[in-house]
Amino acid sequence: MSKSNHILRPRVRSVRPLEKVSTRLTDSPADLKINHAVTPATKPLNCFAAVPRGAEELAGAELLALGICDTKPGKGGVAFSTDLNGLYRANLWLRTASRVLVQLAQFPCMGPAELYTGVHAIAWQDIITPDMTLAVDCSLRDSALTHSGFVALKTKDAVVDRIRESCGSRPNVDTALPDVRINVHLHKNVCTISLDSSGDSLDRRGYRLERNEAPLRETLAAAVVTLTGWDGSIPLADPMCGSGTIPVEAALMAAHIPPGLQRRFGFQRWLNFDHELWNRICEEAEKGIRKLPVGLITGYDLDNRALLLAGRNTAKAGLEGQIHFFHAALQEFRPEGDKGVVIINPPYGKRLGEEEDLRELYCQIGDVMKKYCRGWTGYVLTGNLELAKYIGLKASRRYVLFNGAIECRLLKYDLY
């Protein structure tokens, strides 16, 4: 990948050093906590990696592997402290996280006046210039303010007012592709204001240009592969691969390809974006990429259109010829080798009348694994434990994961 591909827009700005953020607050609450995210590369940043429920510990382990040791996994994500180098690397390498937020401020918020005052206290003129664009995302839970649209609008007003007061003009809003995306999280009347360093959700790797019906998110697929413990030393097969998300995510891991190498991030539009640091990080990552041996990862499906998408996605991910797909029904699945990992993500049957139709499929899953996968380890991800009973095998382990709002189980089967 060339250096130019790592830079979102090659325009020149008069970049002000981020360490110059003002610490003087105007009409600020006494207990307002400010974390000046606009910082030099070595200054610590308070961050939060938002993660699908059930994968928090996995994301924490990923951060530790990146050398980020100050981590605190919790419900819905992992809090951690790092510098710009760690922030860039986290966005590039995290496979199970959906986005990385950099905290700016936290304050009590019981109503509109406190919200406006707390947001206005932040020195936005040192983060956003009038010629930039912004957008505000909002999530509310168990708080006096209950309308997310109103909270987002009030936040936007406070931001642009602060910039107008300092600069004489204000930035515009661009909800589609803003230069800076602001995140407002209001929980139990405590408001946290953050910058979204990721931009688009991190599951948008850039390789899946087309999506088949009910696709599995890339972040969840990565969590599933990670939970199996597969390390690329034995074969991995997906007998119902669809558009190939599980095989591709497994291949990215085995080939040491960062999931974010082909996409762009929100921090690349920030005033303090360090082009040289980012290019060094990407070049270092590219040097570690390896080619996968033939037959290591395979996918099978009966749907020709899904297999066509799988091939396109594989090529876009830079893995052409390294994952092999076959047109075959589940009953025809015959894995090669004495041992390996088989992962199946069958339909859950959430629509009325579907569950009865899927019972036979789940029976077939059990039969195929029992008859033809001896010596392998089987994994089934399902959001329907009633249907899972028809597999007819005893699971040795059960992992709780969430596919959006659906509570799922990743069931492990030791096949003898």
N, C-alpha and C positions, 0 to 999 in steps of 0.2 A: 504494500500500500504506500503510495507516495505521500510526502509530507502535506501537500495541499489538500489531500482528502481528509486530514484531521482538523481542518479549520473550516468553521461553518460559513463565515462570510469574510472575504479578504479585504474588507473596507478598513480604513484607518480612522482611529478615534484618538482624541486627546485623552489619554488614560490617566486618571488621577490615582495616586497610590492609595490603596485601600486602608492603610494604617491611619489615614487622616480623618477617619470618621469622627465627627464631633461627639463628644461625651456630654455636652451641655443639653439638657432636656428642657422643653418649654411646657409648663403646666403638667409635668409628668407625675404619675402616681408615686408615692413614696416607696412602694415595694415593687416597682417595675424593674425587671431584670433584663439588662441589655447584653447581648453577645454580638459584638461587632463582627459579622461574618465577612465583611469586606476587609481582608487581612493579607499580610505578606505570606509567602509560601510556607514559612516556618511557624506561623502563629496558629495555636490550636483552635479548632472549630468544633462546636457542639453539634453533632449530626444525629440523624435518625434514619435508619433504613427501614422503610415500610415493607412488610413481608406478608404473603398470604398466611393465614392462620394455620399453625401446625408446622411451619417451616422456620420458625424463629431461631431455634438452636442451630439449624443448618446454616443460616445466614451468619450467625455469630461465629461459627467455625470457619466460614469463608473469610470473614474479616480477619480472624486470627492468622489464617494462612497468608494473608496479604501483609502481615506484620503490624496490624492494627490491634493492639492488645487491650486498650481501655474500652471494653464492650460490655453492655448490659442488656441481654435478651429479655424481652417482656412481651406482653400480649400485643400482637400485631406488628412487631418489629424489633429492631435492635438499636439502642442508643449507643453512640460511641464518640470518642474524641480523636481528632486527627488534624493534619494540616492540608494544604492544597494538593500536595503529592498524594496523600492518602485518599482525599476526596475524589481525585481524578481516577485513581486506581480502583476505588470501590465501584464507581460507575462503570468502568470498563470491564471489570472482572466478575462482579456479583451475578450469580446465575439464578438465585432464588428470590432476590429482592425486586420489588416493583418500582421503587424510586428512592432517592437519597435526598433528604431535606437538611438544610443548614439553618439552625435556630438563630433568629435575630433577637427576639424579646419574648418575655412571658410576664403576664400581669393578670390580676383579678378583673373580671368583667361581668358586671351584673346588668348592664344596659348599654344603650347606644352612646351615651356620653363617655363612659369609661372606655368603650371600644375605640372611639375616635381619638381620645386623648392618648391612649396607649400606643396606637399606631402612629399618630402624628409625632410622638416623641422620638421616633427613630429618625436618624439623619439620612433620609431617603435620597437627598440631593447628592450624596456621595456614593450611591449605589445605582441610581437611575438618572440619566440626563433627559432633558426635554425632547431630544430627538429620538429617544428609544421608545419602545412600546412595552406594555405590561398587561398582565392578566391576573385575576385573583381566583383561586380555588378555595373552597370552604367545606369544612365538615363540623357538624354540631352534634353534641350528645349530652343529655342531662344538664341543660343550662337554661337560664332565664330567656336568652335570645334563642328563638326556635326557627327563624326563617333564614335559610342559608343565602338566598338571593339578597336579602336586606343586609346581612352581615358582610357579604362580598362587596356590595355597593358602598356601604359605609367605610369599609377598609380602603377601597379605591379612592373615595373622596379625601380621606385623611392623607393618603400617600401623595396624591397630585397637589393637594393644598400645600403640603410641606415643600414640595419641589417648586411650585409656583412662587411661594414666599421667598425662596432662596435664589431662584434663577430667573424669575420674571415670566416664565412660560411653563407649560405643563406637558407631560407625555400623553400619548394616546393609548387607548385600549386596543389590544389585538388578541382575541381569545383563541385564534387558530395557531399562530406562530409568534408568540411574544418574545421580546428580548429577555424579559425577566418575568418569571412566573412566581407569584407570591402565594404561600399556603397559609390559611388561617385554620387553626384547630382549636375549637372551643369545647372543653370538657369539664363538666361540673363547675362552670363559671370561672374557669381559668383559661385564658386565651394565650396560645402560643403562635407567634408569627415567625414564619420560616421562608427561606428561599428554596425553590425546587431546583436542585442542581441537575436533575436528570432530563427535564423537558418532557418528551413523550415517555410513557411508562417503559420501564426497562425490559418488559416482556416483548416489546417491539424491537427485536434484534436487527431487523432489516432484511432477513432472508425469506420471510414468508410474505410474499406479495399477494397471494390469493389464499383464501381460507375456505375450507369445506364446511359443511354443516356441523355445528357444535364442536369447534376445534378445542383441543386442550391447550391451555396457555403454556407458553414456553417456560415460564417460571415454575409452574406446577410440574411440568414434565421433567425439568432439571431436578426438582426436589425428589421426585419419584426415583430417578436414576441414582441420585446420591444416597437415598435411603437403602437401596439394594446393596450398597457397598461395592458395586462393580467398579473395577479400576482399569479396565481395558486389557487385562491379561488373559481373559477367556471370552468366548463369543457371547454376544447379546442379540436376542431376536425379539421382534414384535410381530405376532401373528395377525394382528388387526391394526395395522399401522396408520390407516387413513392417509392424511397428507404428510406423514412422516415426522411429526414433531418429536416423539420419543427417540427414534433413531438419530435424528439430527442433533438433538441436545446431547445424547450420549457420545456422538462422534465429536462434537465440539470439545467435550471434556477430554476424551481420549487423545485428541490431536493437540491439546493445549492451546486451543483457539479461544481468545476472550469473546464472550457473547456480544460485547458491544463494539467490536472492532469495525463493523461495517455501518455504524449509525452515528448520529450526532447527538450532542447533549446540550442541556440548557446552559451549563456553565461556560460553554464556548461563546456565548453572547454577552457574558458579564464583562464589566469594565476591567476587572483584574485578571482576565483570562491570560494565562501564561502559555503562549504558543510553544516556546522552546521546551518547557517542561512536559507539555502534553505530547509533543512529537517524540521526545526521548522515551516516554512511557510506552507509546505505541510501537516504536522501533524495537524496544527491548522485548515487547510481547511477540512481535512478528518473528524474531530470531528463535523463539522457543517452540514454534509450530512444527509438528511432525506429521508425516504421512502415515495413514492407517494401513495395516496389512489387509490383503484381500480376504473376505469372508468373516471379518471380525464382527461386523454389524449388518444385520439383515432385517428386512421388513416384508410383510406379506399382506395382501388385501384382495378381496374379490371385486372391488370397485375400481374399474379402469381409470375413471376420472380422478379418483383419489391418488392412485399411483402416479398419474401424470403430474399432479400437483407436488407429490413427494419428490419426484425427480427434479422438478423445477426448483423447489425449495433447497434441495441438496446442492444443486449446482450454484445457486445464488449464495449459499453459505460457504462456497469455496471447497466443497467436499465431493465434487463430481468424480464418479468412479470409485469412491471410497465407501459408499453404502450401497448395498445391492438389494433391489426390490423385486418381488416375484408376485405374479398374479396367481392367487390360490385361495380357496375357501379355508376356513378354520380347520375343517375336518381333514384337509390335505396337508396340514402343517407337519413337517418332519425335520426337526433341527439336526444339524450335522455336528458331530463331536460328542465326546463322552461327558462333558460338563459345560455348563454355561448358565446364563441368566435369561429367562423369558419373561417379558412384561406385557400384560394385556390390559387395555383400558376399554372394556365393553360399554355399551349404552346402559344407562341407569333406569330407563323406563319411567320417567317422571310424568309423561302424558297419560291421560286416562285411557285404559285399555292396553297400554304397551306392555305392562308388567307380565301379563299372561303370555304374550307372544315371545317374551325374552327368556322364559324359563328354560326352553329347549336349548337356547344359546348357552346359558350358564351350565347346563348339563354337559354340553359338548366341550366347554372349556375344561371341566374336570376330567372328562374322558380322554381328551387329547393330552393333557399334562400327565395323567396317570399312565397311559399306554406308550406314549412316544417321547416323553421328556425325562426318562429315568436318568439320574445322575445330575440333572439340572436343578436349578432353584427357580420356582415359579412365583410371580407376583401379579396380583390382580388389583387394580384400582377401581373401586365401585362406590357409588353413592346410594346403593340399595342393598342393605344387609339381608333383606328377605330373599332377594334374588341370589345373593351370594351363597345361601344355604344349598342351592341346587348344584353348586360346584361339587359337593359330595366329598370334599377333602378337608382335613383338619388343618387350620392355619396355625403355624408355629409362632407367628408374631402378627400384631395388628398396629398399624401406624395411623394416627388421625391426621387428615389433611382436609383443606377446604378448597373446593373447586367453585370459586365465587362464593355464593351463599350456601352452597350444598356441602353438608358435612359428609366426608368420604372416609373410607378405610382403604389403606394399602395392605393387602393380605399377603403374607409370605407362606409359601408351601415348599417344604423340603420333599423332593421327589426321589424315591428310592426304587 
